Amino acid sequence: MRTKRTSLVHLLYFSRLNLAADAPTRARQIGDITRQAQKKNEFAVITSFLIIEGNFAVQVLEGERQSVHEAFQRIAGDQRHRDVQIVEWREIAKREFFTSFTTASRTPATEAHFNKAALLPMLQRGTPKGSSIHALAMALQAESVSKQGIDHLFV
């Protein structure tokens, strides 16, 4: 029996970031990315989770096939990213992420999740695994939701 095709897709990509080295400028640039992406994703009904690890970015995008394709084309053409590569593109039955744009990076609070994912060596080699990116994004989202005290809404 054939499975029903859906237009809902999930795309994982990674890139090297072209951001400033000094912390205040870098933080401002990440804030700019966040504001722009959140607005565009809300308009396109895309949910996403961006993870920044050193000078690398990995992101999960979810939404209608055409909207995700257009968002990825914008990202690939953005001068703040280079060496943009798709890790995984597949149809999904339902969304797994809750917001139009969430971002996370390694901090003392998230260190355990980043260490478990061991993503940085894969990114440095240019061979990140979709399953590692996805698991890290899901763990970070679950922790964030739990800290907000709203995890019971999604069970």
MDTraj code that builds the backbone (N, CA, C; nanometers):
import mdtraj as md
import numpy as np

residues = "MET ARG THR LYS ARG THR SER LEU VAL HIS LEU LEU TYR PHE SER ARG LEU ASN LEU ALA ALA ASP ALA PRO THR ARG ALA ARG GLN ILE GLY ASP ILE THR ARG GLN ALA GLN LYS LYS ASN GLU PHE ALA VAL ILE THR SER PHE LEU ILE ILE GLU GLY ASN PHE ALA VAL GLN VAL LEU GLU GLY GLU ARG GLN SER VAL HIS GLU ALA PHE GLN ARG ILE ALA GLY ASP GLN ARG HIS ARG ASP VAL GLN ILE VAL GLU TRP ARG GLU ILE ALA LYS ARG GLU PHE PHE THR SER PHE THR THR ALA SER ARG THR PRO ALA THR GLU ALA HIS PHE ASN LYS ALA ALA LEU LEU PRO MET LEU GLN ARG GLY THR PRO LYS GLY SER SER ILE HIS ALA LEU ALA MET ALA LEU GLN ALA GLU SER VAL SER LYS GLN GLY ILE ASP HIS LEU PHE VAL".split()
xyz = np.array([
    [0.0841, -0.1169, 0.0000],
    [0.0000, 0.0000, 0.0000],
    [0.0897, 0.1247, 0.0000],
    [0.0605, 0.2162, -0.0854],
    [0.1388, 0.3401, -0.0952],
    [0.0984, 0.4367, 0.0150],
    [0.2004, 0.5041, 0.0688],
    [0.1699, 0.6057, 0.1685],
    [0.1243, 0.7328, 0.0973],
    [0.0380, 0.8039, 0.1644],
    [-0.0143, 0.9274, 0.1083],
    [0.0949, 1.0340, 0.1072],
    [0.1141, 1.0997, -0.0057],
    [0.2127, 1.2079, -0.0159],
    [0.1594, 1.3309, 0.0558],
    [0.2505, 1.4035, 0.1126],
    [0.2144, 1.5256, 0.1830],
    [0.2990, 1.6394, 0.1277],
    [0.2498, 1.7593, 0.1414],
    [0.3304, 1.8727, 0.0967],
    [0.4083, 1.9323, 0.2136],
    [0.3934, 1.8739, 0.3318],
    [0.4662, 1.9184, 0.4497],
    [0.6040, 1.8523, 0.4497],
    [0.7089, 1.9347, 0.4580],
    [0.8452, 1.8814, 0.4531],
    [0.9286, 1.9339, 0.5690],
    [1.0376, 1.8648, 0.5867],
    [1.1358, 1.8979, 0.6896],
    [1.2700, 1.9042, 0.6179],
    [1.3413, 2.0145, 0.6350],
    [1.4711, 2.0326, 0.5706],
    [1.5737, 2.0661, 0.6789],
    [1.6861, 1.9945, 0.6749],
    [1.7988, 2.0228, 0.7639],
    [1.9143, 2.0690, 0.6770],
    [1.9791, 2.1772, 0.7167],
    [2.0971, 2.2215, 0.6436],
    [2.2036, 2.2635, 0.7430],
    [2.3259, 2.2758, 0.6936],
    [2.4302, 2.3364, 0.7746],
    [2.5086, 2.4323, 0.6883],
    [2.5728, 2.5294, 0.7560],
    [2.6533, 2.6286, 0.6858],
    [2.7629, 2.6786, 0.7783],
    [2.8572, 2.7462, 0.7175],
    [2.9586, 2.8196, 0.7936],
    [2.9084, 2.9633, 0.8010],
    [2.9264, 3.0245, 0.9163],
    [2.8765, 3.1595, 0.9358],
    [2.9829, 3.2633, 0.9046],
    [2.9418, 3.3690, 0.8392],
    [3.0262, 3.4862, 0.8144],
    [2.9811, 3.5952, 0.9101],
    [3.0163, 3.5810, 1.0364],
    [2.9778, 3.6787, 1.1362],
    [3.1024, 3.7366, 1.2006],
    [3.0864, 3.8511, 1.2643],
    [3.1979, 3.9194, 1.3290],
    [3.2557, 3.8345, 1.4418],
    [3.3829, 3.8535, 1.4682],
    [3.4496, 3.7808, 1.5758],
    [3.4205, 3.8425, 1.7124],
    [3.4031, 3.9761, 1.7170],
    [3.3807, 4.0388, 1.8476],
    [3.2380, 4.0128, 1.8942],
    [3.2243, 3.9809, 2.0215],
    [3.0971, 3.9361, 2.0787],
    [2.9810, 4.0341, 2.0614],
    [2.9979, 4.1645, 2.0863],
    [2.8818, 4.2546, 2.0716],
    [2.8293, 4.2623, 1.9274],
    [2.9198, 4.2701, 1.8314],
    [2.8765, 4.2774, 1.6910],
    [2.8121, 4.1463, 1.6491],
    [2.8719, 4.0347, 1.6899],
    [2.8181, 3.9024, 1.6577],
    [2.6773, 3.8871, 1.7168],
    [2.6594, 3.9276, 1.8413],
    [2.5275, 3.9187, 1.9051],
    [2.4253, 4.0031, 1.8298],
    [2.4654, 4.1219, 1.7854],
    [2.3754, 4.2080, 1.7072],
    [2.3401, 4.1414, 1.5746],
    [2.4393, 4.0789, 1.5088],
    [2.4133, 4.0107, 1.3812],
    [2.3176, 3.8931, 1.4009],
    [2.3360, 3.8165, 1.5073],
    [2.2459, 3.7038, 1.5347],
    [2.1059, 3.7566, 1.5656],
    [2.0967, 3.8682, 1.6360],
    [1.9667, 3.9309, 1.6611],
    [1.8985, 3.9732, 1.5325],
    [1.9769, 4.0267, 1.4380],
    [1.9212, 4.0650, 1.3070],
    [1.8675, 3.9428, 1.2334],
    [1.9452, 3.8348, 1.2337],
    [1.9013, 3.7103, 1.1688],
    [1.7707, 3.6641, 1.2323],
    [1.7653, 3.6650, 1.3638],
    [1.6468, 3.6194, 1.4365],
    [1.5232, 3.7009, 1.3992],
    [1.5351, 3.8330, 1.4030],
    [1.4196, 3.9188, 1.3704],
    [1.3720, 3.8976, 1.2262],
    [1.4658, 3.8950, 1.1330],
    [1.4286, 3.8785, 0.9923],
    [1.3659, 3.7422, 0.9673],
    [1.4287, 3.6376, 1.0201],
    [1.3791, 3.5016, 0.9967],
    [1.2429, 3.4804, 1.0618],
    [1.2255, 3.5302, 1.1820],
    [1.0977, 3.5123, 1.2503],
    [0.9836, 3.5753, 1.1702],
    [1.0058, 3.6957, 1.1216],
    [0.9025, 3.7645, 1.0431],
    [0.8716, 3.6882, 0.9137],
    [0.9759, 3.6489, 0.8415],
    [0.9552, 3.5778, 0.7147],
    [0.8925, 3.4406, 0.7377],
    [0.9374, 3.3698, 0.8426],
    [0.8823, 3.2372, 0.8708],
    [0.7362, 3.2443, 0.9128],
    [0.7012, 3.3444, 0.9921],
    [0.5605, 3.3597, 1.0309],
    [0.4744, 3.3833, 0.9083],
    [0.5190, 3.4683, 0.8187],
    [0.4450, 3.4969, 0.6965],
    [0.4296, 3.3713, 0.6098],
    [0.5357, 3.2885, 0.6026],
    [0.5352, 3.1680, 0.5192],
    [0.4844, 3.0440, 0.5928],
    [0.4437, 3.0583, 0.7178],
    [0.3958, 2.9489, 0.8023],
    [0.5017, 2.8371, 0.8102],
    [0.6222, 2.8769, 0.8440],
    [0.7340, 2.7838, 0.8614],
    [0.7692, 2.7796, 1.0097],
    [0.7952, 2.6601, 1.0604],
    [0.8511, 2.6458, 1.1942],
    [0.9970, 2.6076, 1.1771],
    [1.0810, 2.6526, 1.2710],
    [1.2237, 2.6252, 1.2550],
    [1.2974, 2.6290, 1.3872],
    [1.4156, 2.5697, 1.3850],
    [1.5040, 2.5695, 1.5004],
    [1.6459, 2.5844, 1.4484],
    [1.7122, 2.6947, 1.4842],
    [1.8487, 2.7233, 1.4416],
    [1.9436, 2.6981, 1.5585],
    [2.0484, 2.6221, 1.5311],
    [2.1508, 2.5948, 1.6314],
    [2.2813, 2.6547, 1.5810],
    [2.3438, 2.7339, 1.6665],
    [2.4731, 2.7927, 1.6322],
    [2.5777, 2.7264, 1.7195],
    [2.6770, 2.6683, 1.6545],
    [2.7861, 2.5983, 1.7227],
    [2.9162, 2.6555, 1.6685],
    [2.9784, 2.7441, 1.7444],
    [3.1006, 2.8091, 1.6968],
    [3.0699, 2.8938, 1.5743],
    [3.1411, 2.8677, 1.4658],
    [3.1191, 2.9400, 1.3408],
    [3.0311, 2.8624, 1.2432],
    [2.9512, 2.7718, 1.2954],
    [2.8621, 2.6908, 1.2132],
    [2.7178, 2.7147, 1.2536],
    [2.6291, 2.6959, 1.1572],
    [2.4853, 2.7001, 1.1830],
    [2.4246, 2.5730, 1.1282],
    [2.3317, 2.5170, 1.2014],
    [2.2487, 2.4071, 1.1516],
    [2.1052, 2.4469, 1.1810],
    [2.0165, 2.4125, 1.0916],
    [1.8776, 2.4524, 1.1113],
    [1.7832, 2.3475, 1.0580],
    [1.6729, 2.3327, 1.1294],
    [1.5608, 2.2504, 1.0851],
    [1.4524, 2.3473, 1.0415],
    [1.4039, 2.3304, 0.9203],
    [1.2916, 2.4090, 0.8681],
    [1.1763, 2.3139, 0.8413],
    [1.0558, 2.3508, 0.8798],
    [0.9375, 2.2692, 0.8530],
    [0.8285, 2.3569, 0.7930],
    [0.7595, 2.3018, 0.6967],
    [0.6483, 2.3752, 0.6379],
    [0.6088, 2.3160, 0.5047],
    [0.5258, 2.3899, 0.4328],
    [0.4850, 2.3466, 0.2996],
    [0.6071, 2.3456, 0.2083],
    [0.6112, 2.2506, 0.1197],
    [0.7265, 2.2287, 0.0319],
    [0.7760, 2.3572, -0.0349],
    [0.6883, 2.4327, -0.0952],
    [0.7296, 2.5533, -0.1677],
    [0.7840, 2.6599, -0.0726],
    [0.7194, 2.6760, 0.0417],
    [0.7651, 2.7755, 0.1393],
    [0.9031, 2.7416, 0.1930],
    [0.9262, 2.6156, 0.2231],
    [1.0572, 2.5722, 0.2738],
    [1.1628, 2.5891, 0.1651],
    [1.1284, 2.5549, 0.0421],
    [1.2223, 2.5713, -0.0698],
    [1.2620, 2.7189, -0.0841],
    [1.1647, 2.8081, -0.0807],
    [1.1930, 2.9515, -0.0945],
    [1.2769, 3.0035, 0.0220],
    [1.2468, 2.9574, 0.1440],
    [1.3252, 2.9993, 0.2608],
    [1.4691, 2.9516, 0.2481],
    [1.4860, 2.8281, 0.2045],
    [1.6218, 2.7755, 0.1897],
    [1.6988, 2.8525, 0.0818],
    [1.6335, 2.8889, -0.0258],
    [1.7003, 2.9661, -0.1307],
    [1.7466, 3.1020, -0.0769],
    [1.6651, 3.1655, 0.0069],
    [1.7046, 3.2914, 0.0698],
    [1.8270, 3.2720, 0.1591],
    [1.8258, 3.1656, 0.2376],
    [1.9375, 3.1356, 0.3285],
    [2.0640, 3.1098, 0.2485],
    [2.0528, 3.0288, 0.1435],
    [2.1697, 2.9938, 0.0622],
    [2.2303, 3.1173, -0.0036],
    [2.1482, 3.2176, -0.0312],
    [2.1975, 3.3395, -0.0939],
    [2.2386, 3.4478, 0.0053],
    [2.2195, 3.4241, 0.1321],
    [2.2507, 3.5220, 0.2362],
    [2.4012, 3.5258, 0.2594],
    [2.4594, 3.6435, 0.2553],
    [2.6045, 3.6593, 0.2709],
    [2.6544, 3.6230, 0.4105],
    [2.5642, 3.6094, 0.5058],
    [2.6050, 3.5694, 0.6406],
    [2.6307, 3.4200, 0.6506],
    [2.5928, 3.3472, 0.5451],
    [2.6160, 3.2024, 0.5373],
    [2.7076, 3.1736, 0.4188],
    [2.7901, 3.0717, 0.4332],
    [2.8664, 3.0217, 0.3186],
    [2.8730, 2.8700, 0.3297],
    [2.9039, 2.8057, 0.2194],
    [2.9107, 2.6589, 0.2149],
    [2.7823, 2.5960, 0.2678],
    [2.6691, 2.6474, 0.2251],
    [2.5394, 2.5972, 0.2703],
    [2.5116, 2.4626, 0.2024],
    [2.4811, 2.3617, 0.2848],
    [2.4567, 2.2272, 0.2324],
    [2.3342, 2.1650, 0.2981],
    [2.2508, 2.1033, 0.2172],
    [2.1357, 2.0299, 0.2698],
    [2.1858, 1.8979, 0.3277],
    [2.1427, 1.8694, 0.4484],
    [2.1765, 1.7433, 0.5143],
    [2.0634, 1.6432, 0.4936],
    [1.9385, 1.6928, 0.5001],
    [1.8230, 1.6033, 0.4893],
    [1.7028, 1.6828, 0.4408],
    [1.6249, 1.6219, 0.3534],
    [1.5008, 1.6810, 0.3021],
    [1.4031, 1.5660, 0.2897],
    [1.2925, 1.5729, 0.3632],
    [1.1956, 1.4632, 0.3564],
    [1.0561, 1.5112, 0.3887],
    [0.9591, 1.4344, 0.3443],
    [0.8208, 1.4634, 0.3783],
    [0.7962, 1.4223, 0.5222],
    [0.7076, 1.4961, 0.5879],
    [0.6706, 1.4626, 0.7253],
    [0.5186, 1.4652, 0.7381],
    [0.4683, 1.3906, 0.8344],
    [0.3239, 1.3858, 0.8570],
    [0.2756, 1.5038, 0.9406],
    [0.3625, 1.5487, 1.0345],
    [0.3245, 1.6613, 1.1193],
    [0.4508, 1.7346, 1.1649],
    [0.4309, 1.8577, 1.2067],
    [0.5426, 1.9395, 1.2552],
    [0.5888, 1.8912, 1.3923],
    [0.7176, 1.9120, 1.4186],
    [0.7731, 1.8781, 1.5490],
    [0.8185, 2.0020, 1.6264],
    [0.8286, 2.1143, 1.5581],
    [0.8743, 2.2374, 1.6229],
    [0.7567, 2.3324, 1.6367],
    [0.7629, 2.4145, 1.7422],
    [0.6469, 2.4921, 1.7826],
    [0.6462, 2.6354, 1.7347],
    [0.7627, 2.6920, 1.7099],
    [0.7675, 2.8349, 1.6810],
    [0.8227, 2.8622, 1.5421],
    [0.7949, 2.9812, 1.4945],
    [0.8425, 3.0185, 1.3620],
    [0.9944, 3.0271, 1.3567],
    [1.0567, 3.0637, 1.4674],
    [1.2025, 3.0715, 1.4686],
    [1.2535, 3.0673, 1.6120],
    [1.3310, 2.9667, 1.6413],
    [1.3977, 2.9549, 1.7703],
    [1.5453, 2.9365, 1.7420],
    [1.6273, 2.9964, 1.8265],
    [1.7711, 2.9800, 1.8108],
    [1.8321, 2.9360, 1.9427],
    [1.9378, 2.8573, 1.9334],
    [2.0092, 2.8106, 2.0523],
    [2.1568, 2.7993, 2.0192],
    [2.2372, 2.8185, 2.1201],
    [2.3812, 2.7994, 2.1050],
    [2.4350, 2.7361, 2.2327],
    [2.5612, 2.6980, 2.2278],
    [2.6230, 2.6330, 2.3424],
    [2.6398, 2.7348, 2.4559],
    [2.5845, 2.7014, 2.5692],
    [2.5996, 2.7801, 2.6915],
    [2.6223, 2.6799, 2.8050],
    [2.6583, 2.7261, 2.9229],
    [2.6710, 2.6308, 3.0343],
    [2.5424, 2.5495, 3.0558],
    [2.4274, 2.6113, 3.0344],
    [2.3001, 2.5421, 3.0543],
    [2.2723, 2.4351, 2.9476],
    [2.3267, 2.4540, 2.8264],
    [2.3004, 2.3582, 2.7176],
    [2.4200, 2.2674, 2.6883],
    [2.5275, 2.2858, 2.7613],
    [2.6525, 2.2129, 2.7367],
    [2.6322, 2.0614, 2.7275],
    [2.5551, 2.0037, 2.8181],
    [2.5351, 1.8579, 2.8186],
    [2.4717, 1.8097, 2.6880],
    [2.3731, 1.8850, 2.6387],
    [2.3075, 1.8463, 2.5126],
    [2.4057, 1.8544, 2.3951],
    [2.4841, 1.9611, 2.3905],
    [2.5809, 1.9777, 2.2819],
    [2.6884, 1.8695, 2.2884],
    [2.7340, 1.8367, 2.4092],
    [2.8348, 1.7313, 2.4228],
    [2.7803, 1.5968, 2.3778],
    [2.6573, 1.5666, 2.4146],
    [2.5957, 1.4398, 2.3749],
    [2.5822, 1.4303, 2.2219],
    [2.5463, 1.5400, 2.1589],
    [2.5284, 1.5398, 2.0127],
    [2.6616, 1.5293, 1.9393],
    [2.7698, 1.5766, 2.0011],
    [2.9034, 1.5737, 1.9389],
    [2.8991, 1.6282, 1.7966],
    [2.8324, 1.7394, 1.7804],
    [2.8082, 1.7971, 1.6487],
    [2.9300, 1.8691, 1.5914],
    [3.0064, 1.9378, 1.6760],
    [3.1167, 2.0205, 1.6269],
    [3.2178, 1.9432, 1.5420],
    [3.2652, 1.8249, 1.5840],
    [3.3597, 1.7518, 1.4971],
    [3.3004, 1.7168, 1.3605],
    [3.1709, 1.6835, 1.3576],
    [3.1056, 1.6520, 1.2298],
    [3.0979, 1.7769, 1.1420],
    [3.0686, 1.8914, 1.2034],
    [3.0604, 2.0161, 1.1274],
    [3.1978, 2.0540, 1.0730],
    [3.3001, 2.0372, 1.1527],
    [3.4361, 2.0710, 1.1085],
    [3.4788, 1.9841, 0.9901],
    [3.4344, 1.8587, 0.9883],
    [3.4636, 1.7687, 0.8753],
    [3.3691, 1.7916, 0.7579],
    [3.2593, 1.8638, 0.7824],
    [3.1597, 1.8856, 0.6776],
    [3.0674, 1.7678, 0.6583],
    [3.0540, 1.6849, 0.7626],
    [2.9721, 1.5641, 0.7525],
    [2.8732, 1.5494, 0.8675],
    [2.7923, 1.6523, 0.8951],
    [2.6980, 1.6367, 1.0066],
    [2.5887, 1.5358, 0.9723],
    [2.5434, 1.4636, 1.0727],
    [2.4357, 1.3658, 1.0548],
    [2.3021, 1.4311, 1.0867],
    [2.2063, 1.4087, 1.0002],
    [2.0730, 1.4632, 1.0219],
    [2.0155, 1.4188, 1.1547],
    [2.0389, 1.2932, 1.1915],
    [1.9837, 1.2421, 1.3170],
    [2.0431, 1.3152, 1.4375],
    [2.1702, 1.3521, 1.4318],
    [2.2338, 1.4252, 1.5427],
    [2.1786, 1.5667, 1.5531],
    [2.1626, 1.6327, 1.4388],
    [2.1070, 1.7691, 1.4374],
    [1.9643, 1.7667, 1.4919],
    [1.8850, 1.6746, 1.4404],
    [1.7450, 1.6645, 1.4802],
    [1.7334, 1.6343, 1.6295],
    [1.8106, 1.5401, 1.6795],
    [1.8044, 1.5026, 1.8214],
    [1.8435, 1.6207, 1.9104],
    [1.9465, 1.6947, 1.8706],
    [1.9887, 1.8105, 1.9492],
    [1.8793, 1.9173, 1.9498],
    [1.8219, 1.9465, 1.8357],
    [1.7150, 2.0466, 1.8278],
    [1.5950, 2.0048, 1.9128],
    [1.5573, 1.8792, 1.9069],
    [1.4441, 1.8310, 1.9858],
    [1.4744, 1.8388, 2.1354],
    [1.5960, 1.8030, 2.1757],
    [1.6339, 1.8090, 2.3175],
    [1.6343, 1.9534, 2.3672],
    [1.6900, 2.0439, 2.2868],
    [1.6936, 2.1847, 2.3263],
    [1.5528, 2.2435, 2.3340],
    [1.4672, 2.2053, 2.2389],
    [1.3291, 2.2539, 2.2427],
    [1.2575, 2.2002, 2.3666],
    [1.2741, 2.0713, 2.3953],
    [1.2079, 2.0106, 2.5110],
    [1.2521, 2.0778, 2.6407],
    [1.3809, 2.1060, 2.6520],
    [1.4305, 2.1728, 2.7721],
    [1.3735, 2.3135, 2.7850],
    [1.3684, 2.3847, 2.6739],
    [1.3150, 2.5208, 2.6754],
    [1.1679, 2.5213, 2.7152],
    [1.0917, 2.4319, 2.6578],
    [0.9490, 2.4230, 2.6871],
    [0.9280, 2.3835, 2.8330],
    [1.0072, 2.2896, 2.8815],
    [0.9962, 2.2449, 3.0199],
    [1.0266, 2.3592, 3.1172],
    [1.1296, 2.4379, 3.0858],
    [1.1650, 2.5514, 3.1716],
    [1.0541, 2.6560, 3.1740],
    [0.9796, 2.6645, 3.0659],
    [0.8700, 2.7608, 3.0596],
    [0.7455, 2.7074, 3.1301],
    [0.7492, 2.5791, 3.1680],
    [0.6380, 2.5203, 3.2402],
    [0.5178, 2.4892, 3.1547],
    [0.5410, 2.4707, 3.0237],
    [0.4269, 2.4447, 2.9355],
    [0.4390, 2.3099, 2.8670],
    [0.5274, 2.2227, 2.9167],
    [0.5475, 2.0939, 2.8519],
    [0.4210, 2.0078, 2.8539],
    [0.3351, 2.0266, 2.9508],
    [0.2126, 1.9472, 2.9591],
    [0.1176, 1.9748, 2.8434],
    [0.1318, 2.0874, 2.7762],
    [0.0440, 2.1213, 2.6643],
    [0.0713, 2.0362, 2.5409],
    [0.1900, 1.9792, 2.5315],
    [0.2291, 1.9102, 2.4095],
    [0.2362, 1.7590, 2.4258],
    [0.1888, 1.7055, 2.5369],
    [0.1951, 1.5618, 2.5604],
    [0.0788, 1.4951, 2.4927],
])
top = md.Topology()
chain = top.add_chain()
for i, resn in enumerate(residues, 1):
    res = top.add_residue(resn, chain, resSeq=i)
    for name in ("N", "CA", "C"):
        top.add_atom(name, md.element.get_by_symbol(name[0]), res)
traj = md.Trajectory(xyz[None], top)
